[in-house]
């Protein structure tokens, strides 16, 4: 077991670089005989409404990369509470080292242990913005696959003037699709132009 603790002294860029280079060197030295690598930071994770210490976060990012690139190191990242007395943190860290449960990313805040989890985000359904029926809607690349899908969407939402701009003449298949979208030929207008030329 190897434990590397990030410095909690006055932050400076060279200390961050030195810490990351030291960890990279440890990773190289352990290629022949891998050992679990523990990276201990303070405030490198945003937990709940807390902030992130930008001087600690690079080491955590390196640890994430090592967990992927060097799975044999079994790199565990433990992020301790910033601005808390050492003895309390020492006890938390010792418990984490001795009672390891397989989690590879752990953060402690106010004595509570947090682990990384993906969770489906619950969002309110997006409301589509209204389409102006009287405005003109220009679609560049309009006769291509995506352009025709966008045109279909606009027509379904009430647009009456949609301009499909393309550098080339529509193919037979594209013309057929345009006719399907606008059988009367009054709502879709095909314009052949190159918008990138002067």
C-alpha positions as CSV (number, residue, x, y, z in Angstrom):
1,X,0.0,0.0,0.0
2,X,1.3,3.4,-1.0
3,X,-0.2,6.6,0.4
4,X,0.5,10.0,-1.2
5,X,-0.9,13.0,0.7
6,X,-1.2,16.3,-1.1
7,X,0.5,19.2,0.7
8,X,-1.9,21.5,2.5
9,X,0.7,24.2,2.8
10,X,0.4,27.6,1.0
11,X,-0.6,26.6,-2.6
12,X,1.6,27.5,-5.5
13,X,1.9,26.2,-9.1
14,X,5.3,24.5,-8.7
15,X,4.0,22.5,-5.7
16,X,1.1,21.2,-7.8
17,X,3.4,20.2,-10.6
18,X,5.8,18.6,-8.2
19,X,3.0,16.5,-6.6
20,X,1.7,15.3,-10.0
21,X,5.2,14.5,-11.2
22,X,5.9,12.6,-8.0
23,X,2.8,10.5,-8.4
24,X,3.6,9.8,-12.0
25,X,7.1,8.7,-10.9
26,X,5.5,6.4,-8.3
27,X,3.3,4.9,-11.0
28,X,6.3,4.2,-13.2
29,X,8.3,2.7,-10.3
30,X,5.5,0.3,-9.5
31,X,5.0,-1.1,-13.0
32,X,6.9,-4.3,-12.2
33,X,5.2,-4.9,-8.8
34,X,1.9,-2.9,-8.5
35,X,0.7,-1.8,-5.2
36,X,-2.6,-0.1,-4.2
37,X,-2.0,3.7,-4.5
38,X,-3.9,6.0,-2.2
39,X,-4.0,9.7,-3.2
40,X,-5.2,11.9,-0.4
41,X,-6.3,15.5,-1.1
42,X,-8.2,18.2,0.8
43,X,-11.1,19.9,-0.9
44,X,-10.5,18.5,-4.4
45,X,-14.1,17.5,-4.8
46,X,-17.2,19.6,-4.9
47,X,-19.6,17.9,-2.4
48,X,-23.1,19.3,-1.9
49,X,-22.7,23.1,-2.0
50,X,-19.0,23.3,-1.2
51,X,-16.3,24.6,-3.3
52,X,-13.2,23.1,-5.0
53,X,-9.6,23.8,-4.1
54,X,-8.0,24.3,-7.5
55,X,-4.6,23.5,-6.1
56,X,-5.8,20.0,-5.0
57,X,-8.0,19.1,-7.9
58,X,-5.1,18.4,-10.4
59,X,-3.9,15.6,-8.2
60,X,-7.4,14.1,-8.1
61,X,-7.6,14.4,-11.9
62,X,-4.3,12.5,-12.2
63,X,-5.7,9.9,-9.9
64,X,-8.7,9.4,-12.1
65,X,-6.5,9.0,-15.1
66,X,-4.3,6.5,-13.3
67,X,-7.4,4.5,-12.3
68,X,-8.2,4.1,-15.9
69,X,-4.7,3.8,-17.5
70,X,-3.1,1.7,-14.7
71,X,-5.9,-0.3,-13.2
72,X,-3.3,-2.6,-11.6
73,X,-2.5,0.3,-9.2
74,X,-6.1,0.2,-7.9
75,X,-5.8,3.9,-7.3
76,X,-8.1,5.2,-4.5
77,X,-8.8,8.9,-4.2
78,X,-9.7,10.1,-0.7
79,X,-10.6,13.7,-0.4
80,X,-10.7,15.0,3.1
81,X,-12.4,18.1,4.6
82,X,-10.5,21.3,3.9
83,X,-9.9,23.6,6.9
84,X,-10.4,21.0,9.6
85,X,-7.9,20.0,12.4
86,X,-5.5,17.2,11.6
87,X,-6.3,14.7,14.4
88,X,-9.9,14.4,13.3
89,X,-8.9,13.9,9.7
90,X,-6.2,11.4,10.7
91,X,-8.9,9.2,12.3
92,X,-11.1,9.4,9.2
93,X,-8.2,8.5,6.9
94,X,-7.0,5.7,9.1
95,X,-10.5,4.2,9.2
96,X,-10.6,4.5,5.4
97,X,-7.3,2.8,4.9
98,X,-8.0,0.0,7.4
99,X,-11.7,-0.6,6.5
100,X,-11.5,-0.2,2.7
101,X,-14.7,-1.4,1.0
102,X,-13.7,-1.2,-2.6
103,X,-14.8,2.4,-3.3
104,X,-12.2,4.2,-5.4
105,X,-13.4,7.7,-4.9
106,X,-14.4,8.9,-1.5
107,X,-14.9,12.4,0.0
108,X,-15.5,13.4,3.6
109,X,-17.4,16.5,4.6
110,X,-18.5,17.4,8.1
111,X,-17.7,13.8,9.2
112,X,-20.0,12.3,6.5
113,X,-18.5,9.9,3.9
114,X,-19.5,10.5,0.3
115,X,-18.8,8.1,-2.7
116,X,-19.1,8.8,-6.4
117,X,-22.3,7.7,-8.0
118,X,-24.0,8.5,-11.3
119,X,-27.6,9.4,-11.0
120,X,-30.2,10.1,-13.6
121,X,-30.9,13.8,-13.6
122,X,-34.5,14.7,-13.1
123,X,-35.4,17.7,-15.2
124,X,-38.7,19.3,-16.0
125,X,-39.7,18.5,-19.6
126,X,-38.3,21.1,-22.0
127,X,-40.8,23.5,-23.4
128,X,-40.3,24.1,-27.1
129,X,-40.0,27.7,-28.1
130,X,-42.8,29.0,-30.2
131,X,-42.2,29.1,-34.0
132,X,-43.2,32.3,-35.7
133,X,-45.6,31.4,-38.5
134,X,-45.0,34.7,-40.3
135,X,-41.2,34.7,-40.1
136,X,-38.9,33.1,-42.6
137,X,-36.7,30.2,-41.4
138,X,-33.4,29.7,-43.3
139,X,-31.8,26.2,-43.0
140,X,-28.3,26.0,-44.4
141,X,-27.6,22.5,-45.7
142,X,-31.4,22.3,-46.0
143,X,-31.7,19.5,-48.5
144,X,-29.5,17.2,-46.5
145,X,-30.8,14.6,-44.0
146,X,-30.6,16.8,-40.9
147,X,-31.8,19.9,-42.8
148,X,-34.9,18.0,-44.0
149,X,-35.6,16.8,-40.4
150,X,-35.3,20.4,-39.2
151,X,-37.7,21.5,-41.9
152,X,-40.2,18.8,-41.0
153,X,-40.0,20.0,-37.3
154,X,-40.6,23.6,-38.3
155,X,-43.5,22.8,-40.6
156,X,-45.2,20.7,-37.9
157,X,-44.8,23.6,-35.5
158,X,-46.6,26.0,-37.8
159,X,-43.9,27.6,-39.9
160,X,-45.2,28.8,-43.2
161,X,-42.0,30.0,-44.9
162,X,-39.0,27.7,-44.7
163,X,-36.0,28.2,-47.0
164,X,-33.8,25.2,-47.7
165,X,-30.4,26.5,-48.7
166,X,-27.9,24.1,-50.4
167,X,-24.9,24.4,-52.6
168,X,-26.1,21.8,-55.0
169,X,-29.4,20.9,-56.7
170,X,-31.5,18.5,-54.6
171,X,-31.3,14.8,-55.6
172,X,-34.4,12.9,-56.8
173,X,-34.8,11.4,-53.3
174,X,-34.5,14.8,-51.7
175,X,-37.0,16.3,-54.1
176,X,-39.4,13.5,-53.2
177,X,-39.0,14.2,-49.5
178,X,-39.5,17.9,-50.0
179,X,-42.8,17.2,-51.9
180,X,-43.9,14.8,-49.0
181,X,-43.2,17.6,-46.5
182,X,-44.9,20.3,-48.6
183,X,-47.3,18.8,-51.2
184,X,-48.6,22.3,-52.2
185,X,-45.1,23.7,-52.7
186,X,-46.0,26.9,-50.9
187,X,-44.2,26.5,-47.5
188,X,-40.8,25.1,-48.5
189,X,-38.5,27.1,-50.8
190,X,-35.3,25.6,-52.2
191,X,-32.5,28.1,-52.7
192,X,-29.2,27.0,-54.4
193,X,-26.4,29.1,-52.9
194,X,-23.0,28.9,-51.3
195,X,-23.2,30.9,-48.1
196,X,-19.4,30.5,-47.5
197,X,-18.3,32.3,-50.7
198,X,-17.8,36.1,-50.8
